[in-house]
Amino acid sequence: MNYTASRIAVLVFLMFVGFVLGISFYFARKAKSAEGYFAAGGTIHWFVNGIAFAGDYLSAASFLGICGLIATMGYDGFLYSIGYLAGWIVALFVVAEPMKRLGKYTFTDALDSKFNSKSIQLMAAISTLAVSLFYLIPQMVGAGVLVTPLLGWPHWAGVIMVGAIVITIVATAGMTSTTYVQFLKGGLLIIFSTVLVVAVLNKGLSTEAGENTFVPRTIEAASVSPTATIEHGGKTFVKIVQDGTANWWIDQQDGTLLEAQSKTITAKGELLYNGAPKEANKLKSVGYITKLPDGQTKTGRLGLFKYFSTIQGSEVVRYPKSKFAKFDDGGDHVCVFVPVITAGEDLMIPGQKFKLKSGIGKLNFISLMLALFLGTASLPHILIRYYTVPSARDARKSTIVAISGIGFFYILTLFMGLGAMTLGVIDVESGNMSAPLLAKSFSLVLFSVISAIAFATVLGTVSGLIVATSGAIAHDLMDNYMGIKMTDKQKVFAGKIAAFGVGIIAIILGIAFNGMNVAFLVGWAFAVAASANLPSIIMLLFWKKTTAKGIAWSIGVGMVSALAIILTSPNMYAQFGINATPIHQLNQPGIISIPLSFAILVIVSLMSQKKADAVKA
């Protein structure tokens, strides 16, 4: 899709970025000590920290990814919201207060508080780096997605800009500025998302085709002279050339044809949209209702529950994306976006994304839910926020505030996603842009503010992740594991250097994973976190026979097994165009890696326990 930047959008965006950098430079004066840099000195008020928790958690995955998944897949996308929110139950009742009592700066501090083990220090620090990097990927992808419509820049330019700004934020003030940036954008995101939902409900639903809507049409079967075909989803896509322009049509059994959209990379490396150069012909925003209950053509204003029941009795046209395919006749790589009419009642239940009727589909779904439920309480950038408040009681209170804000926002994502699905605003190339484009359909100012807030969301989350990774490098690896004793000033300097290096890596990964849904990518980060970190946290708190070796082995095996399954998954093959049959069909590793991590911890702890008893005897 082509985007044209507007002056209003650029102005609002620059104001937000300027304000965020201003906060960073202001608090830089208060971040001289290591505790001040990595944990804001433990002085953050519990309410501010709770909203900052929400700001951290409502990342690009929540605002861009979940809304995009709901807009393209219906209720299946909302299942991510349910999983993300349910994870806070573990954080509230299991992790919040113990983490505050056991730790000082980092997640490693808490795990190693009873052992002073080099193996725990090494493995926990590596785990923090691995989880943070996987979480950084979708944030950087989301950053590039946002900058394209705001400034008209290519995706890679947006990723580089975000990386540069975030490195500046972290290298100046650390956790203090990150906390207040998250507090500000978390509150604003909830407020303006509410405004957007009110606008969606006031507009209601309509079958009238908008200017961005593709309407099905028919062609004389005799005029169809296919030059190439591609099979997808049990249907055949036929390439037809009319008036010198290549068009794509979906071939139906009755001879009628529906217009589809396509993006083609020719054998010569040209990028064509609907058969023409990008400047002449582009993919449009799509998604609309073809049928409303009781023969209505327009509903007018709808209430909260009436909105859902109306969609349930409607029919909606969606544009799922086919895989890229290579034609034998010319070597062209084609991606076809197919118009599919879906009953509203099917959109309001699982099944569009998660194929629960198949065995592997059920395993992937259960695996994802396990990762989301257990991953929240083991994300390093979430855990370190417990060290920014004065007491364990404040940690619990800030968690309750976070749950309230996050739960309310996730309810809003359902309305925003369905609104994008039915109002003709979906960008078929990037479902991640559904919420911002929905805002644009109502008001350019609302679009500008929403996009700028979403950009601030990325900035804040990436800042928190880089603070966590810099702490793991400077405090856990260099100071504790390697024994390089540093003054507070030296430790802060090392953290800033580490932040710069991690920022560069995040930029590279953000460019490499362009095009993947950010909520899906975050699911991988949750899986790695739940596999590597949560078993150690739970067993350390509730099983007295847990040993240092058991924790270290659990972290290592959980992390490696999760990463191995992810890197050999079908989705990873598809992302990088690997023409080979994947060695397995799991896209989510949690169902294997999480139980395996628990089992390894128990086995190794029992074995090392016996050795300890023998030494005592």
Summary of the structure (lengths in Angstrom):
residues: 617
radius of gyration: 25.0
end to end distance: 72.6
largest distance: 91.6
contacts: 2399
relative contact order: 0.19
helix: 66%
strand: 10%
